[in-house]
């Protein structure tokens, strides 16, 4: 019997060049993606905090197409910028506007790390120092320890499709032995197919913003089986293990 077809709505920062390509390129069976954008021309506190209210109208419009099952705000900074609990307040705004289940990237990252049993994290970002430090505080405020923290990666080195080697070469030598796993932040990093090679290289699980967002959104709408299991350790997590995550 064919799997049921449905749509997922993704709210994308206006400067993002990756999310549409990453998600549609996976060719998930029976899943269509519908995108809307909110202003993010620069990572300032004003633009990142304004994203919460902008997501209200974007979510409302994404709730209109038939067979839509869920919505995600595909921005990490825009959902952690005000600290622990901020991601949940953004979810509430989107759900009230759309009438659909919603997730944020930052909330999805928390779920992903917990599902993998990761507690001490090596964190990597392309952000300026102030925003990267806010991410660290967000993770610590949600019960995680930080083994190391590197920021300022140049996104221009990954403009080509599936160009994941520069990121992996930046991350791999810096991961300390005491880290349980790695989190690489920002939805403008585009290398879903590079996660498994990095995991094999460092011998630990890797969570990325784009991977976590899609994984958690599909979990939320009870369609986790649409993701290929060989994409990463996260996509291999069993349903029985998820029952113990909270």
Steps between C-alpha positions, in 0.01 A plus 500: 500500500642845408594724790273795565615826342517813710663842515739664745537875536846647555553862603837607362721799587504735201877469449503118515612325180500142626181372663292467182785321324581271793144385568364466148823329392434209736207387284296379798218270396162674506630814673466843340667807644342845503720798587444852628758762598553742787747787515858411590745707299745515791537332838406788729306468824225712345451280194531172687247592767262645238494159331266367769220738407575475126456124529139552605384616157730258317357208699144617441553499123683167503198350675281565195607224253317167515664203669741714702609315814753723674714814492856581602687823552825409328727738687723418793591850619144624463378233741772507770593869510305576820619195694350181643127472437498751214466223241178383669351849483569512125331162456192633679478798263520276191251245627246765596531663156488183291300247704775247423777337704817709484867473590801728503856416407632568850235284664568228245869508586419437867279204411765361265785519749287336769388224264865420430592508868743786448567714808847652446511678166762643268327804345590653163340807341549757222373776730665807645623444853203669675242278330707185538532572872121530523469155344735357762291657778181361341644149495632530855164634614343183364731269695789438261872531569728661243826315432623765255368786290624633165340781301546715191511238223485662154178383332634608160712184490184288469308679225514204261237224522591229753831670579559346841876431504605850622262477797608150591868596469437794734309297758676165518843607633346715773264248665640418847500147635261590783221609262209254469397653169508802272248772423556716191266799507333709226250399231715668233752214527407266216633151521249242620690233306819592684374414848560124478858540367581736788350259754713220360808722510464610864321193638220699663150624409458829318192723513455787257231766493347383172508132593350559845220722368381252239543197727301658783229634271449155348498345848239756606266410212560123545687458173857434611520201267522734200864588581771263371652317797854522359499881505641517854496336842203721587284353226578151633362575848231245585144589600544313828796722589301813418234400754757573772589847367340805652 
